[in-house]
Amino acid sequence: MSEFTIVQNKEEIIDAINAKREAGYKDSEISVISKTKLHMDELHDSEVNLTSTSGSFSDKMAKVLTGEDGEEVVLSYYKLSDDEKARYKKEILNDNFLVVATKDTSSHEEVEQANAAYQDEANTKGGHYAEETDGPKS
């Protein structure tokens, strides 16, 4: 389940992100949705996802041709009722920002088991050639 916070300016975005962090969310689990592209130095080196519903020039042209709605597309990623989608879409169109936190419940164990970089034991086969190791082969 995603937690949505509606904020009205960039200063409130930082406060909302910090509140999500204090609630136990990692930066990679937090997104900021806005009508236009955000440029925030405070978030430049973070993993917080900044999503613009207006998209690039080619996205805008595609929307004109297909009749697609940018806000609907972005909000469709989250499991929302039609009323919630309409409410959040209205907030975005009114130049407010949505700070969204979604817990990552996916398992990363497969990567750790299949990737030789995660192995604890050193290779004791005595050689240094690729075919003698558990790592990738060229």
N, C-alpha and C positions, 0 to 999 in steps of 0.2 A: 504494500500500500504506500502511496506517495503522500508526502505532507507538503501542502502548498501554503506559501506565505505571500501575501500581496503587499508590495511596497511602492512608494511613490517617487523616490529619488535615489541617486547613487549612494548617498551616505547610509540610507536605510538598507541598501543591499548588503553592505559590509556587515552591519549589525545583524541582519537576518542570517547571513552565512556563518558568522561567529556563533550565533545561537544554535544553528544546526550542528556545528562542530561540537559544541558543548553537550548537545543531546546525543552524541556518539556517532555522528555521520562522518565519513571520510570525505575529503575534497572530491574524489572521483564519483561520489554518490550524490553530489549537489549540482544542480543546474540553475542557471538564471535565464529566463525567457523574456525577451523584449521585442518590441515592434521593429526597432532598428538595431543595427550592429552596435554593440557596446565596446568602448575602449576604456578599460580601467587598469591603470598601472598596478594597483593593489593586487589584482588577480592575474597579472601577467605570468608569474612563475608558479601558479597553482594548477591543480587538476580540475578546478571548477569549470564546468561546461557552460559556455556562453552561447545561447541559441537565439538567433534573430528570425522572426517570422517573415520578414520581408525578403530575405535571401539575396542572392547576387542579381546582377542585371539579367543574366540568362534565365534565372529562376523567375524573375518578374515577367519576362516575355513569355515563358512557358505557362505561367498562371493566366495571362491574358488569353492565350490561345486555348487552354484547356478549361478555364473557369475554375481552376483549383484554388482553394482558400488556404493561405499559408498558416494561419492560426489553427485551423482545423487539422492540418497535416501534423503540426508540431504537437498539438494536444492529443491527437489520436494515439500517440505513443503510450500515454498513461490510461489506465482503466478508469474512465470517468463516465458518469451518467450524462445524458444530453443536457440536463439543467446545469450541471457543473461545467461542462464544456462551454455552454453559452455564457455563463457567468465569467469564466476565466478569459474567454475570447473578448468579451466586452471590456474587461480590465486592461488587456493588452492593447486594444484599439484606443483606449483612453490614455495611452502613454504611461501606464503603470507597468511595473515589473513583477514577474512571478519568480520566487525563489522556491525551487522544488527539491526535496530530498527523497530519495528512493533507496532503500536498503538493497545492497547487492547480495542476493541469496544464492548465487551460482557457486558451484564448487570449482576450485582450481587444483584439485588433487590430481587430475589426469595429467596436467602439465608437469607437475612435480614428479610423477611416477615415470613419465615417458621421456623426460629431458635429462640427458646425462649430466648437465650442469648442476642438477639438484642432488646427485648421488653423494652420499657421505663417505663411502669407502673409496680409497684410491685404487687405481687399476694396478693389479699385481701381475699382469701377464708378461712383464719384462720388456716389452717392445715399445716403440714409439710410433709405429705405423698405424694409419687409420683403421685398417682391417683387424688390428689387434686391440682395439678399444671399443667401448660401448657408445662412443660419440657418433656424429653424423659421418656418412661416407660420401666421398665425392665421385 
